[in-house]
């Protein structure tokens, strides 16, 4: 498997999203992993919901258009969107250039107990190695 970067300070989901705790308790930034963005190729456009929208685990909340495919984004967790990343409207390439930093997709409010299903960096790496790297 190609070497990928999965920072230890993030939580991961098997659907190739990451979550990072934000400033306030229960708030998280959500983005796609380096693995996912490499599979998608050059990101050309992202369609994200507006602040105040509720997302439900497993339900579609947006889409990413890349040089290879248009890919529906299915929420890895339920919560309320506090803000979409407005920088992506002008600079969508941030997802490819800095997927764990400025290329985040959404800021969400979650219940802390909802993060119990998420994986550590080590567990996500093991998942990719042992589960056939499903996308």
Contact map, one row per residue, 1 for C-alpha under 8 A:
111000000000000000000000000000000000000000000000000000000000000000000000000000000000000000000000000000000000000000000000000000001000000
111100000000000000000000000000000000000000000000000000000000000000000000000000000000000000000000000000000000000000000000000000000000000
111110000000000000000000000000000000000000000000000000000000000000000000000000000000000000000000000000000000000000000000000000000000000
011111000000000000000000000000000110000000000000000000000000000000000000000000000000000000000000000000000000000000000000000000000000000
001111100000000000000000000000000100000000000000000000000000000000000000000000000000000000000000000000000000000000000000000000000000000
000111110100000000000000000000001100000000000000000000000000000000000000000000000000000000000000000000000000000000000000100010000000000
000011111100000000000000000000000000000000000000000000000000000000000000000000000000000000000000000000000000000000000000100000000000000
000001111110000000000000000000000000000000000000000000000000000000000000000000000000000000000000000000000000000000000001110000000000000
000000111110000000010000000000000000000000000000000000000000000000000000000000000000000000000000000000000000000000000000100000000000000
000001111111000001111000000000000000000000000000000000000000000000000000000000000000000000000000000000000000000000000001100000000000000
000000011111100001110000000000000000000000000000000000000000000000000000000000000000000000000000000000000000000000000111100000000000000
000000000111110111100000000000000000000000000000000000000000000000000000000000000000000000000000000000000000000000000111100100000000000
000000000011111111000000000000000000000000000000000000000000000000000000000100000000000000000000000000000000000000001110000100000000000
000000000001111110000000000000000000000000000000000000000000000000000000000000000000000000000000000000000000000000000010000100100000000
000000000000111110000000000000000000000000000000000000000000000000000000000100000000000000000000000000000000000000000000000000000000011
000000000001111111000000000000011011000000000000000000000000000000000000000000000000000000000000000000000000000000000000000000000000001
000000000001111111100000000001111001000000000000000000000000000000000000000100000000000000000000000000000000000000000000000000000000000
000000000111100111110000000001111000000000000000000000000000000000000000000000000000000000000000000000000000000000000000000000000000000
000000000111000011111000000111100000000000000000000000000000000000000000000000000000000000000000000000000000000000000000000000000000000
000000001110000001111100000111000000000000000000000000000000000000000000000000000000000000000000000000000000000000000000000000000000000
000000000100000000111111111110000000000000000000000000000000000000000000000000000000000000000000000000000000000000000000000000000000000
000000000000000000011111111110000000000000000000000000000000000000000000000000000000000000000000000000000010000000000000000000000000000
000000000000000000001111101000000000000000000000000000000000000000000000000000000000000000000000000000000000000000000000000000000000000
000000000000000000001111111000000000000000000000000000000000000000000000000000000000000000000000000000000000000000000000000000000000000
000000000000000000001111111000000000000000000000000000000000000000000000000000000000000000000000000000000000000000000000000000000000000
000000000000000000001101111100000000000000000000000000000000000000000000000000000000000000000000000000000000111100000000000000000000000
000000000000000000001111111110000000000000000000000000000000000000000000000000000000000000000000000000000011110000000000000000000000000
000000000000000000111100011111000000000000000000000000000000000000000000000000000000000000000000000000000011110000000000000000000000000
000000000000000000111100001111100000000000000000000000000000000000000000000000000000000000000000000000011111000000000000000000000000000
000000000000000011110000000111110000000000000000000000000000000000000000000000000000000000000000000000011111000000000000000000000000000
000000000000000011100000000011111000000000000000000000000000000000000000000000000000000000000000001100111100000000000000000000000000000
000000000000000111000000000001111101100000000000000000000000000000000000000000000000000000000010001100011000000000000000000000000000000
000001000000000111000000000000111111100000000000000000000000000000000000000000000000000000000000001100000000000000000000000000000000000
000111000000000000000000000000011111110000000000000000000000000000000000000000000000000000000001001100000000000000000000000000000000000
000100000000000100000000000000001111111000000000000000000000000000000000000000000000000000000000000000000000000000000000000000000000000
000000000000000110000000000000011111111100000000000000000000000000000000000000000000000000000000000000000000000000000000000000000000001
000000000000000000000000000000011111111111100000000000000000000000000000000000000000000000000011001000000000000000000000000000000000000
000000000000000000000000000000000111111111000000000000000000000000000000000000000000000000000001000000000000000000000000000000000000000
000000000000000000000000000000000011111110000000000000000000000000000000000000000000000000000000000000000000000000000000000000000000000
000000000000000000000000000000000001111111100000000000000000000001111000000000000000000000000000000000000000000000000000000000000000000
000000000000000000000000000000000000111111100000000000000000000001110000000000000000000000000001000000000000000000000000000000000000000
000000000000000000000000000000000000110111110000000000000000000001110000000000000000000000001001000000000000000000000000000000000000000
000000000000000000000000000000000000100111111100000000000000000111100000000000000000000000011011000000000000000000000000000000000000000
000000000000000000000000000000000000000001111100000000000000000111100000000000000000000000011000000000000000000000000000000000000000000
000000000000000000000000000000000000000000111110000000000000000111000000000000000000000000010000000000000000000000000000000000000000000
000000000000000000000000000000000000000000111111000000000000011110000000000000000000000110010000000000000000000000000000000000000000000
000000000000000000000000000000000000000000001111100000000000011100000000000000000000000000000000000000000000000000000000000000000000000
000000000000000000000000000000000000000000000111110000000000111000000000000000000001000000000000000000001100000000000000000000000000000
000000000000000000000000000000000000000000000011111010000000110000000000000000001001000000000000000000000000000000000000000000000000000
000000000000000000000000000000000000000000000001111110000000000000000000000000001011000000000000000000000000000000000000000000000000000
000000000000000000000000000000000000000000000000111110000000000000000000000000011111000000000000000000000000000000000000000000000000000
000000000000000000000000000000000000000000000000011111000000000000000000000000011110000000000000000000000000000000000000000000000000000
000000000000000000000000000000000000000000000000111111100000000000000000000000011000000000000000000000000000000000000000000000000000000
000000000000000000000000000000000000000000000000000111110000000000000000000001111000000000000000000000000000000000000000000000000000000
000000000000000000000000000000000000000000000000000011111010100000000000001011111000000000000000000000000000000000000000000000000000000
000000000000000000000000000000000000000000000000000001111110000000000000001011100000000000000000000000000000000000000000000000000000000
000000000000000000000000000000000000000000000000000000111110000000000000011111000000000000000000000000000000000000000000000000000000000
000000000000000000000000000000000000000000000000000000011111000000000000011110000000000000000000000000000000000000000000000000000000000
000000000000000000000000000000000000000000000000000000111111100000000000011000000000000000000000000000000000000000000000000000000000000
000000000000000000000000000000000000000000000000000000000111110000000001111000000000000000000000000000000000000000000000000000000000000
000000000000000000000000000000000000000000000001100000100011111000000001111000000000000000000000000000000000000000000000000000000000000
000000000000000000000000000000000000000000000111100000000001111100000001110000000000000000000000000000000000000000000000000000000000000
000000000000000000000000000000000000000000000111000000000000111110000111100000000000000000000000000000000000000000000000000000000000000
000000000000000000000000000000000000000000111110000000000000011111000111100000000000000000000000000000000000000000000000000000000000000
000000000000000000000000000000000000000000111100000000000000001111111110000000000000000000000000000000000000000000000000000000000000000
000000000000000000000000000000000000000111111000000000000000000111111110000000000000000000000000000000000000000000000000000000000000000
000000000000000000000000000000000000000111110000000000000000000011111000000000000000000000000000000000000000000000000000000000000000000
000000000000000000000000000000000000000111000000000000000000000011111100000000000000000000000000000000000000000000000000000000000000000
000000000000000000000000000000000000000100000000000000000000000011111110000000000000000000000000000000000000000000000000000000000000000
000000000000000000000000000000000000000000000000000000000000001111011111000000000000000000000000000000000000000000000000000000000000000
000000000000000000000000000000000000000000000000000000000000001111001111100000000000000000000000000000000000000000000000000000000000000
000000000000000000000000000000000000000000000000000000000001111100000111110000000000000000000000000000000000000000000000000000000000000
000000000000000000000000000000000000000000000000000000000001111100000011111000000000000000000000000000000000000000000000000000000000000
000000000000000000000000000000000000000000000000000000001111110000000001111100000000000000000000000000000000000000000000000000000000000
000000000000000000000000000000000000000000000000000000111111100000000000111111000000000000000000000000000000000000000000000000000000000
000000000000101010000000000000000000000000000000000000001100000000000000011111000000000000000000000000000000000000000000000000000000000
000000000000000000000000000000000000000000000000000000111100000000000000001111100000000000000000000000000000000001100000000000000000000
000000000000000000000000000000000000000000000000000001111000000000000000001111110000000000000000000000000000010001000000000000000000000
000000000000000000000000000000000000000000000000000001110000000000000000000011111000000000000000000000000001111000000000000000000000000
000000000000000000000000000000000000000000000000001111100000000000000000000001111100000000000000000000000001110000000000000000000000000
000000000000000000000000000000000000000000000000111111100000000000000000000000111111000000000000000000000111100000000000000000000000000
000000000000000000000000000000000000000000000000001100000000000000000000000000011111000000000000000000000111100000000000000000000000000
000000000000000000000000000000000000000000000000011100000000000000000000000000001111100000000000000000000111000000000000000000000000000
000000000000000000000000000000000000000000000001111000000000000000000000000000001111110000000000000000001110000000000000000000000000000
000000000000000000000000000000000000000000000000000000000000000000000000000000000011111100000000000000111110000000000000000000000000000
000000000000000000000000000000000000000000000000000000000000000000000000000000000001111111000000000000000000000000000000000000000000000
000000000000000000000000000000000000000000000000000000000000000000000000000000000000111111110000000000000000000000000000000000000000000
000000000000000000000000000000000000000000000100000000000000000000000000000000000000111111111110000000101000000000000000000000000000000
000000000000000000000000000000000000000000000100000000000000000000000000000000000000011111110000000000000000000000000000000000000000000
000000000000000000000000000000000000000000000000000000000000000000000000000000000000011111110000000000000000000000000000000000000000000
000000000000000000000000000000000000000000000000000000000000000000000000000000000000001111111100000000000000000000000000000000000000000
000000000000000000000000000000000000000000111100000000000000000000000000000000000000001111111110000000100000000000000000000000000000000
000000000000000000000000000000000000000001110000000000000000000000000000000000000000000100111111100000100000000000000000000000000000000
000000000000000000000000000000000000000000000000000000000000000000000000000000000000000100111111111001100000000000000000000000000000000
000000000000000000000000000000010000100000100000000000000000000000000000000000000000000100011111111001110000000000000000000000000000000
000000000000000000000000000000000100110011100000000000000000000000000000000000000000000000001111111000100000000000000000000000000000000
000000000000000000000000000000000000000000000000000000000000000000000000000000000000000000001111111000100000000000000000000000000000000
000000000000000000000000000000000000000000000000000000000000000000000000000000000000000000000111111111100000000000000000000000000000000
000000000000000000000000000000111100100000000000000000000000000000000000000000000000000000000111111111110000000000000000000000000000000
000000000000000000000000000000111100000000000000000000000000000000000000000000000000000000000000011111110000000000000000000000000000000
000000000000000000000000000000000000000000000000000000000000000000000000000000000000000000000000011111110000000000000000000000000000000
000000000000000000000000000000000000000000000000000000000000000000000000000000000000000000000110011111110000000000000000000000000000000
000000000000000000000000000000100000000000000000000000000000000000000000000000000000100100011111111111111000000000000000000000000000000
000000000000000000000000000011110000000000000000000000000000000000000000000000000000100000000010001111111100000000000000000000000000000
000000000000000000000000000011110000000000000001000000000000000000000000000000000001100100000000000000111110000000000000000000000000000
000000000000000000000000000011100000000000000001000000000000000000000000000000001111100000000000000000011111000000000000000000000000000
000000000000000000000100001111000000000000000000000000000000000000000000000000001111100000000000000000001111100000000000000000000000000
000000000000000000000000001111000000000000000000000000000000000000000000000000111110000000000000000000000111110000000000000000000000000
000000000000000000000000011100000000000000000000000000000000000000000000000000111100000000000000000000000011111000000000000000000000000
000000000000000000000000011100000000000000000000000000000000000000000000000001110000000000000000000000000001111101100000000000000000000
000000000000000000000000010000000000000000000000000000000000000000000000000000100000000000000000000000000000111111100000000000000000000
000000000000000000000000010000000000000000000000000000000000000000000000000000000000000000000000000000000000011111110000000000000000000
000000000000000000000000000000000000000000000000000000000000000000000000000000000000000000000000000000000000001111110000000000000000000
000000000000000000000000000000000000000000000000000000000000000000000000000011000000000000000000000000000000011111111000000000000000000
000000000000000000000000000000000000000000000000000000000000000000000000000010000000000000000000000000000000011111111100000000000000000
000000000000000000000000000000000000000000000000000000000000000000000000000000000000000000000000000000000000000111111100000000000000000
000000000000100000000000000000000000000000000000000000000000000000000000000000000000000000000000000000000000000001111110000000000000000
000000000011100000000000000000000000000000000000000000000000000000000000000000000000000000000000000000000000000000111111000000000000000
000000000011110000000000000000000000000000000000000000000000000000000000000000000000000000000000000000000000000000001111111100000000000
000000010111000000000000000000000000000000000000000000000000000000000000000000000000000000000000000000000000000000000111111100000000000
000001111111000000000000000000000000000000000000000000000000000000000000000000000000000000000000000000000000000000000011111110000000000
000000010000000000000000000000000000000000000000000000000000000000000000000000000000000000000000000000000000000000000011111111000000000
000000000000000000000000000000000000000000000000000000000000000000000000000000000000000000000000000000000000000000000011111111100000000
000000000001110000000000000000000000000000000000000000000000000000000000000000000000000000000000000000000000000000000011111111110000000
000001000000000000000000000000000000000000000000000000000000000000000000000000000000000000000000000000000000000000000000111111111000000
000000000000000000000000000000000000000000000000000000000000000000000000000000000000000000000000000000000000000000000000011111111100000
000000000000010000000000000000000000000000000000000000000000000000000000000000000000000000000000000000000000000000000000001111111110100
000000000000000000000000000000000000000000000000000000000000000000000000000000000000000000000000000000000000000000000000000111111111110
100000000000000000000000000000000000000000000000000000000000000000000000000000000000000000000000000000000000000000000000000011111111100
000000000000000000000000000000000000000000000000000000000000000000000000000000000000000000000000000000000000000000000000000001111111100
000000000000000000000000000000000000000000000000000000000000000000000000000000000000000000000000000000000000000000000000000000111111110
000000000000000000000000000000000000000000000000000000000000000000000000000000000000000000000000000000000000000000000000000000011111110
000000000000000000000000000000000000000000000000000000000000000000000000000000000000000000000000000000000000000000000000000000111111111
000000000000001000000000000000000000000000000000000000000000000000000000000000000000000000000000000000000000000000000000000000010011111
000000000000001100000000000000000001000000000000000000000000000000000000000000000000000000000000000000000000000000000000000000000000111
